[in-house]
Amino acid sequence: MKFIQALHGEPVWPPPVWLMRQAGRYLPEYRAVRAQAGDFISLCLNPALATEVTLQPIRKFGFDAAILFSDILILPMALGQGLRFAEGEGPRLPPLQDISALQLKRAPGVYAPVLETVRRVRAQLPPETALIGFAGGPATVACYMLDGEGGGSFPRTRSLAYENPAFVEAVLDMLTEATITYLDGQVQAGANCVMLFESWAGIFPAHQFRKFVTAPNRRISDALKAKYPGLKIIGFPRLAGLNLGEYARESGVDAIGLDTVTDIRAAHAVCPENTVFQGNLDPLLLKLGGKPMEDAVHEILSAVRGRPHIFNLGHGITPDVPEANVARLMEVIRTS
């Protein structure tokens, strides 16, 4: 698998490609399956339908890796926190008040359909295509659990981090343990590697970033690698800024997903020599297409030539991206 070779530090050329949110609303076949499922959570917990939408972009574009179709908030739901997706507004949860409301033991029974999806996808994927399992990073998931919604500012989480850090740390501790078990299940079911989405890592100042983001990611990495010594882990500490180098050194992950605002050459300079990077085309350019997109793709390829790299976006693909632009992206990369 080209994708796994790159994760092991081999400078594969052209680099392997997958796109965050590659199974999603920009595909008409996804929208048809979503309508069949009825709602987003039902789709995530229906192995037959979740398998289908995971495979759709592989069939259409030939990406080098598939990523499990699910959501980072399936885990808090499995722990006992309510979850719903309001149309046009994103996820809604009752803001967590008490850690005793969560139950570690019940979670595997709730997310069992997700593990069945992993088994089905791995059985149906071409042998040369990798399967990525994933979970939200504990800090990011905690933001949603404590504030009850997304949006990026997370005022309650940030206040609690100062006013009641013991509560925040207790939530993170439970999420870390639950994430280890969840990702272990995905690896057992057939995932070839796993990814931690710390999409809101950048809201924390450096000392909290170290405690809330890097340290839990390290616990997860250490636990999984103790059981699966060859397992590769991708971390995505979005908007980490100057914390990126320390995260790469201390988190235990093998590859770093770079967000749109991070310069790849700067990341090379501050991270360990053997760090594998993933990213980081601006999703807006994938929507625009044409010369602006192609010039940016060539710039990224120039920056990573001779290095192990996984081509991706700096964040998720948006629903308004034309399919033709995705096809052209693949053509530009594969013919470079």
N, C-alpha and C positions, 0 to 999 in steps of 0.2 A: 504494500500500500504506500503510494507516494506520500500521503498525508502523515502516516506513522513514521516513515523515514525522516521527514522533515522534523517531526517532534523529537526524534532521536538525534537531531543535530546534523543531519545530512543536507548539504546545499543542493536540493533537487531543483532542476530547471526544465521547463518553467515551473514556478512554484505551485503547489497544490492550492485549490480554491474551494472555499465554501462561504456563504454569506449569512450573517446573523439575521434571523427571521426569514430564512429562505423559503420556508413553508408558510404562506400567509396570504393576506388579502389582495396582493397584486396579481394572484393567479385566479382565473375564473373557476378552475376546477376545485380550488380550495373553497371558494365562496359557495359552491354547490354542496360540498360536503358539510360545511358549517351550517348551512340551511337545513340539511338533513338531520344533523345532530340536535338542533334546536337552540342550544346555547353553548357558550365557550367552555364552561366547566364540564358539561356533558361530553363535549368533543374530546377534551383532555382525558377523560376517564372511560372512553369507549375504545378498547384496543383495536378493533377492526378499522374504525374511522381514523383514529390517530395514526395508525400504521399507514393508511392510504395517504394522508396529507404529508407525512414524513417522507414518503417515497416520491411524491409528485415532482418536486424540483430535481430530484436525481434523474428521473426518466426524461424530463424536459431539457435540462441543461448539462447533465453529466458532471455535476460537482464531485470533487474528490472525497467529500465527507457528507454524511447525513447527520443531522442533529435531531435527537428525540423531540417529537412535538409534545410539549407540555407547557407548564408555566411555573415560575419560581414560587408562586403562592399556593401551589398544591400542598407543599409541606406544612405551612401553618394551618391550613384547613385540615390536614390529616391529624395534626396535633390537637385539634378541637376548637380552633378559632373559626368563626363564621366567615364566609367569603361569598361575595356575589360580584358580578361584573355589570355595572350600569352602562347601558348603551350610550356611547359617545363620551363617557366620563371615566372609564377605567375601573380598576378594582375598588371595592369597598369592604372593609372589615370593621367590626366593633373594636375601637381602640383598646388594647390590652391593659387591664388594670391590675391583674393578679396572676403571678406565674402558676399558681395552683390550678388555673383554668385549663392548663395544657397537660396532656398525657402522652408521654413518650411511647408507652406500650401499645396505644391504639393506632399509632400512625401507620405501621406497615400494612395493616389490614385495609386501611383507606386507600393508600397509594398502590396497592397490589395491581390494579389495572394498568398503571404506568409501567410497571416492570414487565407485565405481559406484552405491552407494546414494544418494549425493547427486544424481547425474545422474537416477536414476529418480524420486526424490522430487520434484525440481524439475519434471520433465516431467509429473507427475501432480497436483501441487498446483494449486488454483485460482489464477488470476493475481493475485488480491488478497491472497494469503497469502504471507508472507515465509518464507524458509528460513534458519535459523540454523545455521552450521557452528560447530564448537567444538573446543577442546583443553584439556587441563589446563594451568594455569600451571606453568612450570618448577619453582618452589619446591614446589608441591603434589605434582607427579609425583615429584620427587626424594625427598620424604618417604617415599613408598611404596617407591621403588627402594632406598633406603638401609636402611629398617627392615624391609622385606619384608612389611608388613601395615599395615592402617589402625588406627583406634582413637582417634586424636587426640593422643596424647602424644608419639609418635615420639622416644623417648629416644636412639636411636642417631644420628639426624639432628641433634638439638640438641647432642649431645656433639661430633660431628664438626665442627659449625659453629664450635666453639671450638678443638678440638684439632687438626683437620686442615682448615682452611678452604680450602686450595688444592685438596683433593680435591672438596669440595662445590662449589666454583666451577667446577671442570672438568666435573663432572656437569651443572651448570646451563648451562654454555656449550654443551655438546653438545645438551642438551634444547632450548635456545633455538634453535639452528640447525635442529634436526629439526622443531620446532614451526612455524617459519617456512615450511619446505617443505611440511609437512602441511597447514597452513591455506591456503597458496597453492594447493595441489591442490584443496581444497574450494571455494575461490572459483572456480577455473577450471571446476569441475564444476557450478557453479550456485548455490552459497550466496550469499545476498544480503547477509549480514553475518556476523561471527564473534564468538565469546565465549570469553574466557579464564577458566577456573574455578580461581581461587586459593583453594580451599576451606579450606586450612590455613594461610593467610597469618598468622592471628592467633597462631601459636605462636612467632613470631620477635620479639625485642625491636627497638626502633626502628632501630638502626643496621644490624641484619641484615635487617630488613624492607626497608630502603632498597636494600640490596645484592642481596638474594636474590629479592625480589618486584618492587619498582618498576622497577629497572634492566633486568632481563630482559623485563618486560612492555613497557618502552619500546623495546627493540631489536626486539621482534616487531612492535609497532605501526609503528615507523618503516619497517621493511623492507616490510611489506605495503602501507602507504600510498604508499611510493615507487613501487610497481608498480601499485597500484589507488588513485589519488588520492581517489576518492569513497567508498571502503570505510569503513564504520562498524564500530567494535570496542567490545564491551561487556566490561568487567572486573568480576570478582566477587571482591574481596579480603575474604573472609569474616572477621569479627571483627577488622577492621583498627583499630577504635577511633579513637584520636586520630591515627593515621597516614592516615586517610581523605582529609583535605584535601590533604596532600602527594601521595598517590597520584593523586588526581584531576588535580592540576596537572602532575605529572611523568611519569606512565606512558604518556601518549599515547593513552589510550582515550577514546572519545567519550561513553560512558554507564557508569554505575556501578550494579552490582547491590547492593542493600542487604540485609544480613542482618536477621534478626528483631529483634535487640537494638538496632539503630540507629534513632534517632528521625529521621524524614524532615526535620522542620523544622531539627533540628540539622545534618543533612547539607547542607541548603540554605545554612546559615550559614557552614560551613567550606570548602565547595567553590566553584570558580569559577562565576560567574553562569550561564554557558552549559552547565553540566553537566546531562545528561539522567540521570534516575534510574529504576531498575527495582526493583520490590518492593512491599511487604515483609511481606505478611500472614503471621502465624504459621501454619505447617502444621498445628499442633494445632487451631487454630480451624476449619480446613477439615474436619477430622475431626469436630469437635463440631457444627458447623453452627448453625442457629437464630439467635436474637437475638445471642449473643456474636459469632458470625462477622459477621453483618450490621452490627452496630454498629462493629466494627473496620474493615470495608470502607468504611463511610461516613466514618470518621475519616481513613483514608488518602486517600480521594477529596477530602475537605475540605482536606487539607494540600497537595494537588498541583493543585488547580483553577487553571487559568490558566497552568500550567507544562507543558512537555513531560514526559510520564511514561509508563512501561510498567508496567502492573499485573502483579504476579507474587507469588510467595511469598518468604519470607526464606530458605528452603532448599527441598529437594525434597519433593514430594508423597509421602505415606507409603502403604504398601499397604493400610492399614485405612480409608482415606477412602471414604465412600459416594459412589457416582456422583451421587446426587441432590443432594448438597451442592455438587459441582462445577457442576452445571447451575444450581443456585440462585445460586451465586457469579456466574456469567455473567449471569444475569437481573438481579441487583442492580446490577452494574456497567453493563450496557447500558441500563438504565432510569434511571440517575442523571442 
